[in-house]
């Protein structure tokens, strides 16, 4: 009776405890499988004739910081149809493995909670090769349990992954599911062709109704061609910061490259959020630099544009802005006007759904933290599995 209770609580479902042993920090359980017959893996014939027995040692998940070893007395059955013997399988132990699935799942838990893999290897007393193999095998199994068709709202952005042997930066594109609040997939590269080739196997493109992107032509082309029913939305943050580099460049030419200057922060902040005395001091300083004042005016006009309510009203305001920009003599304002006109439809899409790429940027930051914690990745597939598991 006590052995039966231990069998149900500690052992695999089909095993019966026959004895125990203990040596230092190792605990062992002698067990056997309880079944009246087995099915031949080749011809699916029910077999009851036992050919011989074999003792198999398998590592199981630790028990109270003690290593656990299962010594299983396996039977070899003889198939009368095939005229060949075969070893009985045990659920929870993959064919040809010397560790249980519980042990491999425990490795994944340890890798997620320990600071580095060397501590996992020391604590669980396994080799580095086995640790890496089991870790990424478990990550792939977990990834397959989360597969589903394309969701209705997506966010797309890129971040740097590594440098190749020619010194060029390689990029990875992250795709975020907004409804389920998780990373949907990660693709190596950021061109429209690379994204289409890597994601063409996923079903349900017609389900996508909105795609939020930054001001990137490859992402816009990919979303337009790959998702026929989706509305493309330009990210609000990237539109508002279009003039920030120009402001910094013009300000640096006047004051020098001093990042601690108070005027630098006042120029980049939203004017509506400034105190009265800050706004007055800023405008007094801008009166001395007419060109910088004009650039700052259009930067504030973009902020005011996003405070408009309603799609048609926003379209009218954007038209008046681009018409007024045509009268400017500054090349930076002319460039801004061309960008706004080229992305007009996508910018106005924000006023229909009020969606931004903030969630995607947050997962981008998490991706960079995962890279720094591992001191970089050589294998993109390993990096993809770690990121998908961390952002699930």
C-alpha positions, 0 to 999 in steps of 0.5 A: 500500500505505501509503495502504491501511494509513492507510485502515484505521487512520484513515478510516471503514470504507468510505473509501479514501485518495487523498491528504493535506494539512497546514496549520498544526494542521490535517490533511486526508485526501482520500478516496472511497467504495469500492462498486460500487453503491448502493441508492436510499433511496426505492424500494430499487432497486440503482443503478450509474449515476453521475450526477455527483460532489460534494466534501464536507468533514467534520470527524473526531476529532482526531489528536494534537491536530491537527484532522482534515478529511475531503474526500470525493469523493461520487458521486451515483447516478441511479435509473432507476425514480424518475428522480431522482439521490441522494447515496451515504451513508457509514457513520459520517456521519449524513444532513445532518451535517458531522461524523462520529460519531467526532467527536461521540463525542470531544466527549462524552469531552472534556465528561466529562474537561474541567473546563468546556464552554468549554475543550472549545469552545476546544480542539475549535474548535466553536461553543457551539450545536453543542457542546450539540447534539452533547453531549446527542445522544450522551448520549441515544444512550448512554442508549438502549443501557442500556434494559431492563425493571424490575429486582427491587430498587429504591430511591426518593428525591428531591432538589431540582432548581430553583426555579420562577418562583414561588419554589417548589422543584421536586423530582426523584425518583431510582430506583436499580437495586440489582442492577446498582448504577446509576441506573435513571431520573430523574423530575421531581416526587415525587408518585405521579401524576407518577411513574406517568405518567413510568414507565408505558412501562417493561415488567416491573413484575411483576419488582420484588420489593422497593422501599426508600423513606424515610418518604414517603407518595407514594412508598409509595402509588406503590410499592403501586399501581405494583408489584403483587408488590413488598414495600415496605421503610422505610429504617432510617436515616430511622426511627432519626432520627425523634426527632433533631429533637425531641432537638435542639429540647428540648436547644436550649431548655435549653443554647441553640443552640450546635452545638459543645456536646459534649452535642449529639453525645452525644445523637445518637450511638448509645448502644452506641458511647459510651465508659463515661465518656461514657455516665455523664456523659450520663446524669448530665446527663439525670437533671436533665431528665426529659422529655429523658431519656424522649425519649432513652430511646425514641431508644435503644429504636429503635436496640435494635429494629434490633439484633433478629434475626428477623422475628417477634421484631422484630414482637413487640418493635415491638408492646411498644414501641408499647404502652409509648409509649401510656402516655407523656404527651409529644406527641412520643412519641405522634406517634412511636407513630402514625408507627410504627404507620402504617409498621409493615408497611414497617418490619418489611420490613427484617427480611426482606431487610435492605435500606436506602436507602444506595445511593440516598442515595449517588447523591443526593449525586452528583446534587447534585455534578453540579448544583453543577459545572454551577451548576444546570440550566434544562432537566430533560431535560439534567440527566437525561441527564447524571445517567444517564450519570454514574451508569451 
